[in-house]
């Protein structure tokens, strides 16, 4: 009797497992259905649903007729879902699987765009974050992505926007350097401020903050009694920014950003954190 019961139980389990397997198989939709569902979801702005269908399409039909387009759509869907790291990963995968694709410029552009927005993320939408005070981080990767796009696809539809974003990244890095220079001035660390200002002048001469950088350069040189450096900086300022507010009505260099004080050696070497 026990043998009969055991045989019955085993038979029931086998039937249930077969039914589960059959149900799972029945859940796999045709390739075109997944693609059409994904496109319909994206058209209606439902990017979560779009991602679900695109992921299924890649899982069940990795080499199907819609595979390449699905990979491109997945980049866009993740970006729209604010999954910036996921969008970048999807772009990396597309470029790896389709190195000769005519849509490589789009993947590079979207990868750069995701990196461009990764530094601040959602917090900036709701909190007063000063982007210029934050390290550029992923924006430097975005700069490299946009640069690669321009090198490989100079006539791409995305080239113009990529160029503008590269300029924005350069300006932001320049502003970051100047932000550091201003901080060092508040700490009376004038050598460090001079170094940061000089870096801006030498590496980002077309940035909007270069005028202020030259002023800091001239004034810190003057503070350190380096006359030639100060005069060279003033001449550079006069040549490029003749109407600078650093010049008084008589055209004399007269900024008011530094205040010379008697400072101890300890104060100097600790950037003003210690000592008198």
Secondary structure as the mmCIF struct_conf table of DSSP 4:
data_model
#
loop_
_struct_conf.conf_type_id
_struct_conf.id
_struct_conf.beg_label_comp_id
_struct_conf.beg_label_asym_id
_struct_conf.beg_label_seq_id
_struct_conf.end_label_comp_id
_struct_conf.end_label_asym_id
_struct_conf.end_label_seq_id
HELX_RH_AL_P HELX_RH_AL_P1 UNK A 2 UNK A 27
HELX_LH_PP_P HELX_LH_PP_P1 UNK A 28 UNK A 30
HELX_RH_AL_P HELX_RH_AL_P2 UNK A 31 UNK A 43
TURN_TY1_P TURN_TY1_P1 UNK A 44 UNK A 45
HELX_RH_AL_P HELX_RH_AL_P3 UNK A 47 UNK A 60
TURN_TY1_P TURN_TY1_P2 UNK A 62 UNK A 63
BEND BEND1 UNK A 64 UNK A 64
TURN_TY1_P TURN_TY1_P3 UNK A 65 UNK A 66
HELX_RH_AL_P HELX_RH_AL_P4 UNK A 67 UNK A 80
TURN_TY1_P TURN_TY1_P4 UNK A 81 UNK A 82
HELX_RH_AL_P HELX_RH_AL_P5 UNK A 84 UNK A 97
TURN_TY1_P TURN_TY1_P5 UNK A 99 UNK A 100
TURN_TY1_P TURN_TY1_P6 UNK A 102 UNK A 103
HELX_RH_AL_P HELX_RH_AL_P6 UNK A 104 UNK A 118
TURN_TY1_P TURN_TY1_P7 UNK A 119 UNK A 122
HELX_RH_AL_P HELX_RH_AL_P7 UNK A 123 UNK A 126
BEND BEND2 UNK A 127 UNK A 127
HELX_RH_3T_P HELX_RH_3T_P1 UNK A 131 UNK A 133
BEND BEND3 UNK A 134 UNK A 134
TURN_TY1_P TURN_TY1_P8 UNK A 137 UNK A 137
HELX_RH_AL_P HELX_RH_AL_P8 UNK A 138 UNK A 152
TURN_TY1_P TURN_TY1_P9 UNK A 154 UNK A 155
TURN_TY1_P TURN_TY1_P10 UNK A 157 UNK A 158
HELX_RH_AL_P HELX_RH_AL_P9 UNK A 159 UNK A 186
TURN_TY1_P TURN_TY1_P11 UNK A 187 UNK A 188
HELX_RH_AL_P HELX_RH_AL_P10 UNK A 190 UNK A 203
TURN_TY1_P TURN_TY1_P12 UNK A 205 UNK A 206
BEND BEND4 UNK A 207 UNK A 207
TURN_TY1_P TURN_TY1_P13 UNK A 208 UNK A 209
HELX_RH_AL_P HELX_RH_AL_P11 UNK A 210 UNK A 223
TURN_TY1_P TURN_TY1_P14 UNK A 224 UNK A 225
HELX_RH_AL_P HELX_RH_AL_P12 UNK A 227 UNK A 240
TURN_TY1_P TURN_TY1_P15 UNK A 242 UNK A 243
TURN_TY1_P TURN_TY1_P16 UNK A 245 UNK A 246
STRN STRN1 UNK A 247 UNK A 247
TURN_TY1_P TURN_TY1_P17 UNK A 249 UNK A 250
BEND BEND5 UNK A 251 UNK A 251
STRN STRN2 UNK A 253 UNK A 253
BEND BEND6 UNK A 257 UNK A 257
HELX_RH_AL_P HELX_RH_AL_P13 UNK A 265 UNK A 269
TURN_TY1_P TURN_TY1_P18 UNK A 270 UNK A 272
BEND BEND7 UNK A 273 UNK A 274
#
